[in-house]
Amino acid sequence: MIELKDMQLLTALARHRHFAKAAEASNMSQPAFSMRIRSLEDKLGVPIVRRGNRFQGLTGEGQMIVDRARSILDDAKALDQEIAAARGEVTGTLVLGVVPTATSYAAQLINRLHQAHPRVLARLEVTTSLSIQQRLYDGTIDAGVTYSDSVGRDHINLLPLYDEIYVLLASEPMLAGYGEAISWQEAAALPLSLLEPQMQNRRILDRIFADLDLKPEIMSESTGFMASIVMARAGSVAAILPLALVEALGPLDGTRAVRLTEPEQTRPICLASVDRQTELTTICALKEVIATSA
Protein backbone atom coordinates (compact mmCIF):
# COMPACT_ATOMS: atom_id res chain seq x y z
CA MET A 1 0.00 0.00 0.00
CA ILE A 2 1.27 3.47 -0.87
CA GLU A 3 1.73 5.69 2.15
CA LEU A 4 0.79 9.36 2.21
CA LYS A 5 4.48 10.20 2.59
CA ASP A 6 5.23 8.38 -0.67
CA MET A 7 2.51 10.39 -2.40
CA GLN A 8 3.95 13.64 -1.05
CA LEU A 9 7.41 12.74 -2.34
CA LEU A 10 6.10 11.76 -5.77
CA THR A 11 4.12 14.98 -6.18
CA ALA A 12 7.19 16.97 -5.09
CA LEU A 13 9.26 15.20 -7.75
CA ALA A 14 6.59 15.84 -10.41
CA ARG A 15 6.48 19.51 -9.41
CA HIS A 16 10.24 20.20 -9.31
CA ARG A 17 11.28 17.70 -12.02
CA HIS A 18 14.62 17.41 -10.26
CA PHE A 19 15.63 14.92 -7.55
CA ALA A 20 17.81 17.31 -5.54
CA LYS A 21 15.23 20.13 -5.55
CA ALA A 22 12.39 17.74 -4.69
CA ALA A 23 14.46 16.25 -1.85
CA GLU A 24 15.26 19.70 -0.47
CA ALA A 25 11.59 20.71 -0.61
CA SER A 26 10.73 17.49 1.24
CA ASN A 27 13.39 18.09 3.93
CA MET A 28 15.31 14.96 2.95
CA SER A 29 18.77 14.21 1.63
CA GLN A 30 18.89 13.35 -2.04
CA PRO A 31 20.14 9.77 -1.46
CA ALA A 32 17.32 9.10 1.03
CA PHE A 33 14.77 10.63 -1.33
CA SER A 34 16.00 8.59 -4.31
CA MET A 35 16.05 5.41 -2.23
CA ARG A 36 12.45 5.98 -1.12
CA ILE A 37 11.29 6.40 -4.73
CA ARG A 38 13.22 3.30 -5.79
CA SER A 39 11.72 1.30 -2.91
CA LEU A 40 8.24 2.40 -3.97
CA GLU A 41 8.91 1.20 -7.52
CA ASP A 42 10.04 -2.16 -6.16
CA LYS A 43 6.95 -2.39 -3.95
CA LEU A 44 4.57 -1.60 -6.81
CA GLY A 45 6.46 -3.59 -9.42
CA VAL A 46 6.31 -0.78 -12.01
CA PRO A 47 8.78 1.93 -13.07
CA ILE A 48 7.67 5.38 -11.94
CA VAL A 49 10.56 7.55 -13.13
CA ARG A 50 12.33 7.61 -16.50
CA ARG A 51 15.97 7.81 -15.56
CA GLY A 52 19.10 8.94 -17.34
CA ASN A 53 21.93 11.24 -16.35
CA ARG A 54 19.20 13.49 -14.99
CA PHE A 55 15.45 13.35 -14.32
CA GLN A 56 13.69 12.68 -17.64
CA GLY A 57 10.09 12.67 -16.49
CA LEU A 58 7.56 10.18 -15.21
CA THR A 59 6.53 6.97 -16.92
CA GLY A 60 2.90 6.51 -17.91
CA GLU A 61 2.33 4.52 -14.73
CA GLY A 62 4.15 7.17 -12.70
CA GLN A 63 1.99 10.00 -14.06
CA MET A 64 -1.16 7.99 -13.33
CA ILE A 65 -0.02 7.47 -9.74
CA VAL A 66 0.85 11.15 -9.30
CA ASP A 67 -2.53 12.30 -10.66
CA ARG A 68 -4.33 10.03 -8.22
CA ALA A 69 -1.98 10.95 -5.37
CA ARG A 70 -2.74 14.66 -5.80
CA SER A 71 -6.45 13.94 -5.43
CA ILE A 72 -5.90 11.80 -2.34
CA LEU A 73 -3.61 14.37 -0.70
CA ASP A 74 -6.18 17.07 -1.41
CA ASP A 75 -8.89 14.94 0.22
CA ALA A 76 -6.63 14.29 3.23
CA LYS A 77 -6.04 18.02 3.67
CA ALA A 78 -9.77 18.69 3.43
CA LEU A 79 -10.44 15.98 6.03
CA ASP A 80 -7.93 17.48 8.48
CA GLN A 81 -9.59 20.87 8.13
CA GLU A 82 -13.10 19.40 8.49
CA ILE A 83 -12.10 17.68 11.73
CA ALA A 84 -10.77 20.98 13.07
CA ALA A 85 -13.97 22.74 11.96
CA ALA A 86 -16.03 20.15 13.81
CA ARG A 87 -14.24 21.27 16.97
CA GLY A 88 -15.39 24.83 16.23
CA GLU A 89 -12.13 26.22 14.85
CA VAL A 90 -10.84 27.05 11.41
CA THR A 91 -7.20 26.07 11.15
CA GLY A 92 -4.67 24.85 8.62
CA THR A 93 -2.45 26.34 5.92
CA LEU A 94 -3.87 28.32 3.01
CA VAL A 95 -1.51 28.67 0.05
CA LEU A 96 -2.56 31.56 -2.16
CA GLY A 97 -0.98 32.29 -5.54
CA VAL A 98 -1.22 35.97 -6.49
CA VAL A 99 -0.37 37.92 -9.64
CA PRO A 100 1.95 40.88 -8.87
CA THR A 101 -0.70 43.54 -9.59
CA ALA A 102 -3.01 42.06 -6.92
CA THR A 103 -0.40 41.72 -4.16
CA SER A 104 -1.63 44.66 -2.10
CA TYR A 105 -5.26 43.52 -2.34
CA ALA A 106 -4.32 39.96 -1.37
CA ALA A 107 -2.25 41.19 1.59
CA GLN A 108 -5.22 43.17 2.90
CA LEU A 109 -7.47 40.14 2.35
CA ILE A 110 -5.10 37.87 4.29
CA ASN A 111 -4.98 40.43 7.10
CA ARG A 112 -8.78 40.32 7.40
CA LEU A 113 -8.69 36.52 7.28
CA HIS A 114 -6.17 36.45 10.12
CA GLN A 115 -8.35 38.77 12.20
CA ALA A 116 -11.33 36.46 11.72
CA HIS A 117 -9.42 33.18 12.01
CA PRO A 118 -6.07 33.67 13.76
CA ARG A 119 -5.16 29.95 13.59
CA VAL A 120 -5.08 29.90 9.79
CA LEU A 121 -1.55 30.16 8.42
CA ALA A 122 -1.69 31.94 5.06
CA ARG A 123 1.20 31.69 2.61
CA LEU A 124 1.07 34.26 -0.18
CA GLU A 125 3.15 33.38 -3.25
CA VAL A 126 3.52 36.06 -5.93
CA THR A 127 3.74 34.45 -9.36
CA THR A 128 2.47 34.64 -12.94
CA SER A 129 -1.11 34.00 -14.06
CA LEU A 130 0.08 30.99 -16.09
CA SER A 131 1.79 29.51 -13.02
CA ILE A 132 -1.38 30.02 -10.97
CA GLN A 133 -3.44 28.02 -13.46
CA GLN A 134 -0.89 25.21 -13.59
CA ARG A 135 -0.49 25.07 -9.81
CA LEU A 136 -4.23 25.01 -9.18
CA TYR A 137 -4.41 21.83 -11.23
CA ASP A 138 -1.36 20.18 -9.65
CA GLY A 139 -2.52 21.07 -6.13
CA THR A 140 0.49 23.12 -5.02
CA ILE A 141 -1.68 26.17 -4.28
CA ASP A 142 -5.18 26.18 -2.79
CA ALA A 143 -6.48 29.25 -4.62
CA GLY A 144 -5.27 32.11 -6.78
CA VAL A 145 -5.94 35.83 -7.06
CA THR A 146 -5.54 36.35 -10.77
CA TYR A 147 -7.03 37.72 -13.99
CA SER A 148 -10.42 36.16 -14.75
CA ASP A 149 -9.60 35.71 -18.43
CA SER A 150 -6.32 33.91 -17.74
CA VAL A 151 -7.79 30.87 -15.98
CA GLY A 152 -9.41 27.89 -17.69
CA ARG A 153 -12.98 27.09 -16.71
CA ASP A 154 -12.61 23.29 -16.47
CA HIS A 155 -13.14 22.26 -12.82
CA ILE A 156 -12.31 25.80 -11.65
CA ASN A 157 -14.56 28.12 -9.63
CA LEU A 158 -14.16 31.87 -10.23
CA LEU A 159 -15.29 34.43 -7.66
CA PRO A 160 -15.18 38.03 -9.01
CA LEU A 161 -13.21 40.38 -6.74
CA TYR A 162 -12.69 43.77 -8.42
CA ASP A 163 -11.76 45.46 -11.67
CA GLU A 164 -8.12 46.41 -12.07
CA ILE A 165 -7.80 50.11 -12.98
CA TYR A 166 -4.56 51.65 -14.22
CA VAL A 167 -2.84 54.84 -13.08
CA LEU A 168 0.44 56.48 -13.98
CA LEU A 169 2.82 57.27 -11.13
CA ALA A 170 5.48 59.91 -11.80
CA SER A 171 7.34 62.76 -10.17
CA GLU A 172 5.63 66.12 -9.84
CA PRO A 173 7.97 67.77 -12.40
CA MET A 174 7.25 65.04 -14.97
CA LEU A 175 3.49 65.56 -14.52
CA ALA A 176 3.62 69.34 -14.61
CA GLY A 177 0.78 70.57 -16.77
CA TYR A 178 -1.33 67.45 -16.35
CA GLY A 179 -4.49 67.37 -14.23
CA GLU A 180 -6.07 64.34 -12.55
CA ALA A 181 -5.86 62.20 -15.69
CA ILE A 182 -3.52 61.47 -18.58
CA SER A 183 -4.24 59.79 -21.90
CA TRP A 184 -2.52 56.60 -23.01
CA GLN A 185 -1.07 58.56 -25.92
CA GLU A 186 0.48 61.11 -23.56
CA ALA A 187 1.77 58.33 -21.29
CA ALA A 188 3.41 56.57 -24.24
CA ALA A 189 5.59 59.64 -24.83
CA LEU A 190 7.04 59.48 -21.30
CA PRO A 191 9.98 57.24 -20.26
CA LEU A 192 8.23 54.19 -18.75
CA SER A 193 9.16 51.39 -16.36
CA LEU A 194 6.98 48.28 -16.82
CA LEU A 195 6.90 44.64 -15.78
CA GLU A 196 8.74 42.11 -17.93
CA PRO A 197 7.02 40.91 -21.15
CA GLN A 198 6.15 37.45 -19.78
CA MET A 199 3.99 38.95 -17.03
CA GLN A 200 0.25 39.12 -17.71
CA ASN A 201 0.04 42.78 -16.66
CA ARG A 202 2.71 43.66 -19.23
CA ARG A 203 0.89 41.71 -21.93
CA ILE A 204 -2.28 43.64 -21.10
CA LEU A 205 -0.48 46.98 -21.37
CA ASP A 206 1.23 45.93 -24.59
CA ARG A 207 -2.18 45.08 -26.08
CA ILE A 208 -3.63 48.42 -24.99
CA PHE A 209 -0.76 50.34 -26.61
CA ALA A 210 -0.94 48.19 -29.75
CA ASP A 211 -4.72 48.66 -30.08
CA LEU A 212 -4.16 52.42 -29.90
CA ASP A 213 -1.32 52.17 -32.42
CA LEU A 214 1.15 53.55 -29.88
CA LYS A 215 4.81 52.70 -29.36
CA PRO A 216 5.69 53.52 -25.73
CA GLU A 217 9.15 54.62 -24.65
CA ILE A 218 10.13 51.77 -22.29
CA MET A 219 13.24 52.57 -20.26
CA SER A 220 13.28 49.61 -17.84
CA GLU A 221 11.60 46.29 -17.08
CA SER A 222 11.36 44.25 -13.88
CA THR A 223 9.56 41.27 -12.34
CA GLY A 224 7.92 43.44 -9.67
CA PHE A 225 6.78 46.99 -9.07
CA MET A 226 9.27 48.09 -6.40
CA ALA A 227 12.03 49.06 -8.82
CA SER A 228 9.58 51.05 -10.94
CA ILE A 229 8.25 52.91 -7.90
CA VAL A 230 11.75 53.80 -6.69
CA MET A 231 12.75 55.13 -10.11
CA ALA A 232 9.49 57.04 -10.43
CA ARG A 233 10.17 58.76 -7.11
CA ALA A 234 13.65 59.66 -8.37
CA GLY A 235 12.05 61.33 -11.39
CA SER A 236 13.75 59.23 -14.07
CA VAL A 237 10.71 57.26 -15.28
CA ALA A 238 6.94 56.98 -14.96
CA ALA A 239 5.34 53.72 -13.86
CA ILE A 240 1.97 52.28 -14.85
CA LEU A 241 0.50 50.67 -11.75
CA PRO A 242 -2.81 49.18 -10.62
CA LEU A 243 -4.89 51.65 -8.63
CA ALA A 244 -5.28 49.10 -5.78
CA LEU A 245 -1.50 49.10 -5.23
CA VAL A 246 -1.23 52.90 -5.25
CA GLU A 247 -4.09 53.22 -2.76
CA ALA A 248 -2.49 50.63 -0.47
CA LEU A 249 0.88 52.43 -0.52
CA GLY A 250 -0.62 55.81 0.24
CA PRO A 251 1.04 59.15 -0.69
CA LEU A 252 4.64 58.94 -1.91
CA ASP A 253 6.56 62.17 -1.40
CA GLY A 254 7.41 63.97 -4.61
CA THR A 255 5.13 61.85 -6.79
CA ARG A 256 1.58 61.95 -8.07
CA ALA A 257 -0.72 59.26 -9.46
CA VAL A 258 -3.10 60.16 -12.28
CA ARG A 259 -5.76 58.04 -13.96
CA LEU A 260 -5.04 56.68 -17.43
CA THR A 261 -7.92 57.52 -19.74
CA GLU A 262 -8.90 57.93 -23.39
CA PRO A 263 -9.90 55.19 -23.15
CA GLU A 264 -10.12 54.05 -19.52
CA GLN A 265 -9.12 50.39 -19.35
CA THR A 266 -10.06 47.78 -16.74
CA ARG A 267 -9.42 44.06 -16.28
CA PRO A 268 -11.38 41.76 -13.93
CA ILE A 269 -9.54 40.11 -11.02
CA CYS A 270 -10.99 36.99 -9.42
CA LEU A 271 -10.39 34.33 -6.78
CA ALA A 272 -9.83 31.03 -8.59
CA SER A 273 -10.11 27.70 -6.80
CA VAL A 274 -10.48 24.07 -7.83
CA ASP A 275 -14.03 22.72 -7.95
CA ARG A 276 -13.88 20.20 -5.09
CA GLN A 277 -16.65 17.92 -3.86
CA THR A 278 -15.91 19.27 -0.37
CA GLU A 279 -14.30 22.70 -0.34
CA LEU A 280 -11.41 23.34 2.02
CA THR A 281 -12.57 25.10 5.18
CA THR A 282 -9.76 27.62 4.78
CA ILE A 283 -11.10 28.60 1.34
CA CYS A 284 -14.65 28.77 2.73
CA ALA A 285 -13.35 31.10 5.45
CA LEU A 286 -11.58 33.24 2.86
CA LYS A 287 -14.75 33.53 0.77
CA GLU A 288 -16.72 34.53 3.86
CA VAL A 289 -14.19 37.30 4.53
CA ILE A 290 -14.51 38.46 0.91
CA ALA A 291 -18.33 38.47 1.16
CA THR A 292 -18.37 40.49 4.39
CA SER A 293 -15.94 43.09 3.05
CA ALA A 294 -17.62 43.55 -0.33
DAJO-V640920 format. One record per backbone hydrogen bond with DSSP energy under -1.0 kcal/mol. CO is the residue of the C=O (numbers start at 1). NH is the residue of the N-H. If there is no record, write none. Layout:
co = (CO;CO)
nh = (NH;NH)
//
This chain:
co = (3;4;5;6;7;8;9;10;11;12;13;18;19;20;21;22;23;24;29;30;31;32;33;34;35;36;37;38;39;40;41;48;50;57;59;60;61;62;63;64;65;66;67;68;69;70;71;72;73;74;75;76;77;78;79;80;81;82;84;85;92;94;95;95;96;97;98;99;100;102;103;104;105;106;107;108;109;110;111;112;113;117;121;123;125;128;129;130;131;132;133;134;135;135;143;144;145;146;147;153;155;157;159;162;164;165;166;167;168;169;170;171;173;175;180;182;183;184;187;188;191;192;192;194;196;199;200;201;202;203;204;205;206;207;208;209;210;216;217;220;222;225;226;227;228;229;230;231;238;239;241;242;243;244;245;246;252;254;256;258;259;261;267;268;269;269;270;271;272;273;274;280;281;282;283;284;285;286;287;288;289)
nh = (7;8;9;10;11;12;13;14;15;16;17;22;23;24;25;26;28;27;33;34;35;36;37;38;39;40;41;42;43;44;45;59;56;50;63;64;65;66;67;68;69;70;71;72;73;74;75;76;77;78;79;80;81;82;83;84;85;86;89;88;121;123;142;143;125;145;127;102;103;106;107;108;109;110;111;112;113;114;115;116;117;120;94;96;98;132;133;134;135;136;137;138;140;141;97;272;99;270;150;156;275;273;271;269;267;243;260;241;258;239;256;175;176;178;259;261;187;188;190;217;238;219;220;222;199;203;204;205;206;207;208;209;210;211;212;214;213;218;192;194;196;229;230;231;232;233;234;236;193;169;167;246;247;248;249;250;255;172;170;168;182;184;164;148;161;162;146;159;144;157;276;284;285;286;287;288;289;290;291;292;293)
//
